[in-house]
């Protein structure tokens, strides 16, 4: 029987098919694996045939049905390994196969693919423009430097004609992924040595690791080394397992830079991994958990994040990665930091009492401001309590008087601080009388209890944190307390550009130093470049603090190698018309073969999502609210607030209600005359919220509004229209 390898381009083709077509592809693949090599060439059902005039003579196609064919690479090296590379309609299959050439990179020794026909057509045209250009994009690097980065002769000839990033992007869709990524990072200003370290050396080390189990034959060995884009299938059972979950197939692929981070034997202390949406931070975190479990039989791990929806997603992903091995899963506690705080306090100090939501907490602050006749608003007092007292764990008026109010833009004199301290003490006394507390108070209390009772309460050998950018210092103190200082104590992933809650943190001040132990992921594996570029424009290029709070973070070099349709943004005269348009768009996606569960609709306000949900149901489409979806298995279009969509991903996403009154939402923004620093921080969080929602989409993004559009959309104004 033949061996099978499956590329990421094949999975992309499968994902675009409707459910019946996917089932036919799965059936054809299963049959293919069951036949002998001789039977493959004679079977009339599969109809394995060569591609006439192909640039790569190994190109073959297999029949799925009358209108659909699988494109694969046949072995020519004595092996029996067939590589499935694409699945598309009949005519497109032959056109796609004729143009492409698969080669083995001389530096990385990995298998690569390029659209050779298109590259040969475009290179002379760019060369003519290059003759008149004052400067070429890659003039600063010698041929030897570029070849060291894995740039081969064909790509090098093209690179020497490129005058700007627009031309590089045009070539990017045609040339091998790794070579394009290396050129893109150089164009973004990265040093050649850094590109070599992060890309080439990472792939070379992966190749060495895989050397022992490489199959016979040059092509087969290259396929085995290209684990970041190609999955080897060892037998029928593994193929059957893979085919039952094509939407999760991306978990099979791990980029060498990701693998180097996730499977490094050990780190001498806390680690910080950053990267934009879709760069695989969560995948890296899950694989790190797997690595830590494999190292020792009795390891206890905390895998934690900010929200319940994210925790459920992590739990599901970990079960998938560990093949539902219950013995391994039992050694990992997957929960939110707040839930950990509640468990800790209950275990060490009894019942926690009532926990206040935002509205109830605001009412308590209003009562304090009114009772004490203070000149400050309840919002100011709540922020001072959150960002100063709780953040620094201040326990006396003297400590508050002497502290540095980092991030606060309104000065307070000594007398004023005394009055504010009185207000905060009054707030805490009132909650204590009501036997209530806020979630952050609970986290702070849990951290103190663990510090006061060494050896008691929940403790772990390792803590892995996902979506760390929204955690408050009180939550970090709790995480620091549940794991002892030492090797591999904290593994932290996050993206400052997705910070949608106002959490200002200096990890160093909390005893979490990540100096020299950090990495940045830049390649988006989720969204198309069109969605990514559109969404990045919403951030308006504003600098943000990194996770440690000590430096700024940038999306420089952040991009996707996937391509698709540009996002669509539509304005409507009324909200009712907008709701109708959203429902129609969802219906179009379903009609095109997208499963309802792979579609999300979100809006700022619950009233808006409720109207959309009701209209979807009336249109005969199943609906599931994200907050109610405990298992993630329910069938239906996901309807959610923007906040609850964080950390999740879908093939298609509709973001509704992007109006001037919703973005920015004035109730969430501190007036500039009250605190200019807080005002700027709040506006940045509002932009990040919209950015997060839009980057949940993998293939299609639809943004809509009624009445006046949000000013945030000014950055993407050329893409805003009233219809196609």
N, C-alpha and C positions, 0 to 999 in steps of 0.2 A: 504493500500500500504506500502511496506517496505521503511525504511529510508536507505540512502546510505552515506557512507563515502569513501573518495578516498585518498590513500596513495601516497607519492612521488615515491615509487617503481613502482606503477601502471603507473604513468605518464612517468617514464623512459622507461617502456616497450612500451607505446603508441608512444613515440617519435621515437623509432627505427623502427616503421612500415611504410610502404609506404602509400600514401594517400588513395587508395581504402580500404586497410585493416583498416586504422583508421576510415573510414566512417562506416565500418561494426561493429567495436567496439562501436562506438557512438550509432548506431542503436540498438545493443544488450542491452546497458546500459539503453537507453530510454525505451525499452520494459520491461526490468527488473523492472524499477521503477513504471510502470503503472499497473503491475499485483498485485493481492493480494498474501498473504503468501501461501494460499492453491493453487492458480494458478501457483505459482513458481514451486512447487513440481510436478505439473502434466503437465506443458507445455512441449511438445515434441521438440519445436524449440530451447528453451534455454537449456533444458536437464540439470537441476541442479542436481548434484550428489556428493556423498561423495568421499573422497580420501582414498582408501584402504591402511591400514598400515601407515597412517600418524602419525607423532609424536604429532600433534595437532588435536584432534578429530573434531574440528570445521572447518577444511579445506573443502572447496567445490570448484567445478569448474562449469563454465557455458560455453556453446558452442557459439562461434562466427560464425565459419564456419567449414568445414571439417578439416582444418589444424590448427585452432587457438582457444585457450580457455582462458577465464578469470579465475583467481584464486581469491577466496574471503574467508573471514572469516565469518562464520555464527554465529548468536547470540546463547548463551546458558544461558542467564541471565534474560529471561523474556522480553527482548526488541525486537524490530523488526529492529535493525540496522545491515545491512550487510556491511562489509568493503572490498572494492575492493583493492587487494594487488599486483596483477601482471597480465600481459597478455603476453603469450608466445605460441609457437607452442605446439600442443597437447601432445606429449610425454614429452617434457621438462616441461610442466605445472605440470604434475603428479609427476615427479622427484623433481621439485622445492618444491612443496607443501608437499611431504612426509617428507622432511628433516627439515622443519622449525617449530619452536615453538614460539607462541606469548604469552607473559607474561606481568603482570603489575608490574612495579618496586615498591618495598616497600617504597623507599625513595622519588622518584619524583612522583610516582603514575601515570606515563605515560605508554602507551602501547609500548612494545619493541618486537623485533623479532631477533632470532638467528638461524643459521644453526646448530641445535643441533647435528645432525648426524656427521657432519664434526668435530665439537668441541670434541665430544667424541672419535673420531678416532685419532685426532692429539695430544690431551692432554697426553695420555700415552707415545707417542713417545718423546715428549718434556721432559716428566718427567724423562725418562731414560738419556737423555743428561744432565738434570739439576743435576743429582746425581754426575756427574764428573766435573761440572762447579765450578770455584772458587767463583763465586758470581752470585746471581740471580738479575734480573733487578729491582724487587720491594721488595728487602730484607729490605730496609730502612723504609718501611711503615707497620704498624701493620694491622691485619685483621680489627680491629675496625675502623681505619682511612679509609681503602678502602671501608668498608661497608657504612661509613658515606657519601662517594661520590657516593653511589648508586651501588656499585659493589656487585652483588648477588653471591650466593654460587657457581653456575656453572662457572661464569666468574672468581671468586676468585681462584677456583681450577686450572683453566688454567693459571691465572696470576702468581701463585706460581711455575710454571714450566718454565717461560720465562727467558732466559738468556741475550737477547739482543733485539735491536729495530727491527731487521729483523724478529725474531720470533713474536714479537708483531704485526708487519704488517701482517704476515700470519694469525694471529688470527683476525686481524681487519676486514677482509672481512666476518668473520663468526659471531662475537659477536654483541650485541646491540650497535647502534651508540653512544649513550650517554656514555655508559660504556667504550667503546674504546676511545672516545675523552678524558675522564677523565684520563685514563691510559696513553694515549699518552702525555698529558700535563705534567703529573708527570715525565715521561721518558725524557721530554725536559727540565726538571729542574724547573718547576713551583712549588710553594709552595702549599701544600694541601688546606690551607685556601683560597688561591686565586682561585683554581679550584672549591672549594665548592661555593664560592661567585658568580663566573661567570657562572657556569653550574647548580649546584644543587639548590641553592637558587633562581636562576632565574626561573627555572622550577617550583619550589614550589610556588613562588609568582604568576606565571601564572595560576597554578592550582587553587589557592584561588580566583583569579579574575574570573575564569570561573565557579566557584562552583554554582553560582545562576542559570545558565541555563543548567546545565548538565542533560542529559536524564536519564531515569530510567534504572537501571541495572549496575552491576560492570564493565563489558566490555564496555558498551556504555559510561559510565562516563569516563573511561580511554581514550577511543577514543576522547572524547570531550576535555580532558585535553591536548592531544598531538597535539595541533594546529600547531606546527612547522613542522610536517610531515604528518598530516592527515587533510583533508578538509571535514567538514560536509556539506552535500547538503540538504537544507531544503525543496526543492520542484522541480517540473519539470522545472519551468522557470529558476531556478538557475543552474540546471544541463545543460539545453540547452545553457545557457550563457557560462558556463565553457567549454563545449565541442566545442564551436566555436573558441576557442583560446588555444589549448593545448600547443603551444610553449611558451605562457606566463603564463602557469599554475604555474610556480615557484613563481609567485608573491603572490599566495594564502598563501604560507607557510612562516612563520616568526619565526625564532629561538627565544627562550625565551630571550637570551642575546640581540638579535636585538630588540625585542619588548620592553624590559626594557629601552633601549636607546631611541627608537623612540617615545614611549608613556609615558615617564616620565612627570609628570604634569608640571614641570617647572625647568629651570636651572637658576642659579643666575649669568648669564653672558655668554660669548662665550663658545662654546663646540667644541672639536676636536675629530673626530672619524677616526681612521686609520685602515688599513687592506689591505692585499694583493689582487690581482685580484680575482674577483668572490666571495668575502666574503660578498657581499650584502650591500656595502656602499650606493650605489644608491638607493636600495630598502629602506634602513633605512631613507635616506634623503627624499624620496617621502612620506613615512609614517609619518615622522615628519611634513611635510607640511600639511598632512591630519589632524593630531592632532591639529596643530595650527589653522587651519581653523575651526575645530569643537569647539574650546574653546570660540571663540568670533565671532559674526555675521558680524562684519565690519573690520576684520583683513585684512591688505594688506601685501602680502608676495612677496619677490623677490626670485625666484629660478634661480640660475645662475651657469655658468660653463665657460670653456675656449673656446671651438670651437662651430661653428654653428651646426655641425653634432650631437654633444653631446646635445646641447639645443633642437634640434628636437626630439632626443630620450627621453629626460626628459619630453618634452611636451606630447609625445605619452604615456609614462608610467603614467604620472599623470592623463591624461584623462581616462586611463584604471582603475586606482585605484579609481578615483572619479565617476566611472560609467557614464562618459560623462556629469556630472552635470554642465551645463554651468554657472549657478549662482556661483558655487564654483570656477570654472576655471577662471571666470572673475576677481576674487580677487587675482589671482596669476600672476605675470609677469614672464614669462620664457624667458630668453634671455642671451646672452653672456655678459661678463663684458665690452668688447670693444663696443658692441652695446649700452649698457647702457651709456658709456662715450659719444658716439656720440649724443645720445638723450639728455643728460644733457647739453652738450655744445651748441647744437642747440637751446635748450629751453632758456638757460640763456645768450647766447652770440652771437647768430646768426649762419650763415653757417660755417661749420668747415673747408672747403677747401679740397684740394686733400690729400688723405691718402696714404702714401708711403708703398709699399711692400718691402721685404727684398732686392731685387736686386736694386731698385731705391735708397734705403737708402745707400747701399754699394757704389753706384756711387757718391753720395754726399760726403761721407767720403773720397773717393779716391781723389775727387777734392780738399777737404780741405787739405789733407796731401800733395798734389802736390803744391797747391798755397802757403802754409806756409812753404814749404820745411822742413817738420818734419821728425825726424828719426824713427817715429813709423808707423806701418802699419795701413791701414784703419780698419782692424779687431780689433787691439788693441784699437784704438780710439773709435770705436763703442761699445766695451765691457766696456770701462771706463765710457762712457756716460750712458750706460744702467745700469751697476752694481754699480756705485758710485753716479753720479750726479742725475739721475732720481730715483734711489733706495732710496737715502737719501733726495730727494727734496731740493738739494742745490741751493741757489739763488745768491751766490756771490763768487768771487775769494777767499775772506777771509774764507768763510765757507769751500770751497774746500781745501784750504791750511791746515786747522785745522782738517779735517775729518779723521776718521779711514777707510782705504780702505779695509774693511773686504772681504776676499775671493780672493783678488788680490795677485798674487805671484811675482810681479815685483815692486821693490821699486822705488819711485819717490821723488827726492829732491825738495826743495822749488822752485828753478828756473825751474825745469822740470814741476812741477805742474802749474806754471804760464803759461808755453807754452801750456800745455794740456788744461788748462782752456780757453786760447785764441782760441784753435782749436774748443772746444765745443761751445763757444760763436759764432764763425764764422759759424759753422754748423747751429745753431739755426737762426742766422740772414739770412743765405741763404735760409732756408726753409720759413722764414717769408716773404721774398721778393717774393718767388714763391707761396705764399698763400698755403703752404703745411705743413704737419706734420706727424710724425710717430704715430702709434696707442698708444704707451706708452706715448708719449707726450700728446696725447689727453686725456688719463686717468688721467695723472697728472694735466692737465688743468681743467678737470671736478672736481677733488677733491678740487682744490683751489677755484673754483667758488662756490661750495657748502659751503666751509668754510667761504667765504666772504659774502655769501647771505643766512644767516640762514632762514629757512622756505620756500625758493624758490627751484625749481627743484624737481625731483622725490625723494620721501621719502617713507620709508616702516616701518612697525611695526616689521617685522622679515626678516632676510636674511638667506637663506639656500644655501650653496655653495657645489657643487659636483666637483670631480676631482680638488681639490684645490691645488695640489702640483705644478702645473705649473704657478700659478699666480705670477706676479711681484709685488714688494712693491707698485708701483704706482697704480696698480689695487686694492690692498688691501686698500690703503688709500681712494680710491673711495668707496669701499664697507663699510668701517668704517664710511664714511661721510653720506651715505644714510639711516642709521639706528641709532637711539639714543642709547647711552649706557644704559644698563639695563637688566632685566631678559629676557632670550630667544632672545637676539638681533642677535647673529650670531651662526649658526649651520653649522659646517665645516666638510666635509668628503674628504678623499684623501689617496693616497699611495705614500710615497717618492720613492719607488722602481719603480714607473711608471713615474718618472720625466723625461720627454723627451725634455723639454725646460729648458734653464739654468736660473732658477729663484731662487735666494738666498734670503731668507726671515727670519727675526726675528719678529714674530708677536707681541711679547711684546713691541718692540720698536715702533710699529705702533699703540699702544693703544689697542691691542687685546690680553688680557691675558687669557689663557685657563688652568692655573694652577689649578689642582684638579678637572677639568671638562673635562676628556678625557676618551676614551675607545678604546680598540683594538679588532678587529674582526679577528679570526684566521682560521675559517672553510670555505673552498672554496666550493661553491655550484654550480659552473659552470663547471669547467674542471675536467677531470679524474685525479687521483693521478699520473698516468703515464705521462700525459701532464704537470702537475704541477711540478713534480720532474725534468723532462727534461728541462723545461724552467728556473727553479730556478738555475740550474747549469750554465746557460749563464751569470748570474750576478757575478759569480766567488767569491761569498761570501764577496764582498766589502761592508764595512759599509756605511750607508747613513745618512744624517741629517734628523730629523723628520720635520713635517710641521711647527713647531714653530721655527726651526733653532737653538734650544737651546740644543737638545739632539740627540743621534743617534737612529736609528730605525732598527729593526731586523725582519726577517721573522721566527724567532724561534717559533715553535709550529704551523706554518702555514701548513695546509694540506687539502686534500680532502678525502671524504669517498666514492667517486665514483671511479669505476675502468673500464678500457677498454684496447684498443690496445696501444702499445708504439708508440710514434711519429716515423715517417720515414723520414730519411734525405738522399737524393740521389744527387750524383754528375754526371755531364754530360760533354761531350767533347766540345760541342758548345752550344751557347744560343738557337739556333733553336731547338736542341735536347731537351733542357730543357723545352722550351715552349710546344713542343709536349707532353712531359711527364706530365706537369701540366694539359694540356687540357684532356689528357687521365684520369688522376686521378679525375678531376672534373666529367668527364663522368661516371666513375665508381661509384662515390658517388650518382649521380642522378639515375643511374640504380639500385642502392641499395635502392632507395626510399627516398632519401634526397631531399627536395624541393630546386630548384635553389636559392631561396631567403635566404635559410639557409646555403649557402656556400659563403665564401669570398676568394678572391685571391688578394694578395698584393705584392708589390715590392718597392724598394727604389726609383726607377726612373720612371718617367712617360713614357719614351720611352719603357721600359720593360712592364709596365702594358698595354700600347696600343697594343703592339704585341700580348700579351696574350688575350686581349679582342677581337681583330680581329680574332684570331684563334678560340676562343670559339664561336663567331658568325658564323664563317665558318663551325663549327661542329654542328650547329643547336641549340646552347644553348643561351638562352636570357641573356643579360648582362645589368647591371645597374651600373653606376659610383656613388659611395657613395656621392661625393660632389654635384651631380646633383639630388639626391634623396630627394626632399624637404619633402615629406610626409612619406616616408618609406614603402609605399604601392605598389610600382612598383615591378613587377615580374621579377626576373632575378638574375644571379650570381653577387654578389657584387664585383666590381673591385675597388681597392683603393691604394693610397699611404699608407705607414705604419703609418704616422702621422694621417691621416684621419680615420683610423680604431680604434683609441683610444676611449675607453669607450663603444664600441659596442661588440656584441657577436654573434657567429654563431655555428651551429653544427659542421661544417667542415671548416678548414682554410688551405690554401696553401700559404706559404711564399716563394717567388721566389727571385732569384738573391742574395743569401747570400754569396757574393764573398769577396775576400780580399780587393778589391777596393771599395766595397760598405759599408763594416763594418770592421773597422771604415772608414767613408768617410772623406778623408783628408781635404777637404774644411771646414768641420764642426769641426775640431780639431785644437786648438791652438798649435803651436810647443812648445815643452818642453823648448827650450832655450829662448823663448819669455816670457812665464809665466808658470812655472811648476804646480802651483795650478790650473790654468785654463785648462791646458792640461789634468790633472787628472779628472777634472770635466767634460770636454767634452767627454773623453773616457767613463766615467760612464754613461753619457747621451746616448751615442751610444749603449752601452750594454742594457740600459733600453728600448730603442726603439725596439730592437729585442725581448726583453722579453715581452713587451706589445703586440706586434703583435702575438707572439706564444700563449699567454694566452687568446686570443680572442676565441680560439677553445674549444668547449664543449666536443666533442667525438673523433674527428680525426684531427691530425696535420701532414701536409706534408711540409717539408722544402727542398729546392733545390738550386743548384748553378751550374754554368758552369765554367770550368777552375779551378783556385785555390780557395779553400774554405776560408772563413773568419777564422781568428785565434780565433774568439769568439766560434767557433764550437769545439775547442780543448777540452773544458770542457765536451762536450757530444760525444767525438770522438768514444767511443764504439758503439754508436747508429748510427754513420754515415756510410753509405754503398752505394753501387752502385746498389742496388735493393734488392728485397725480396729474 
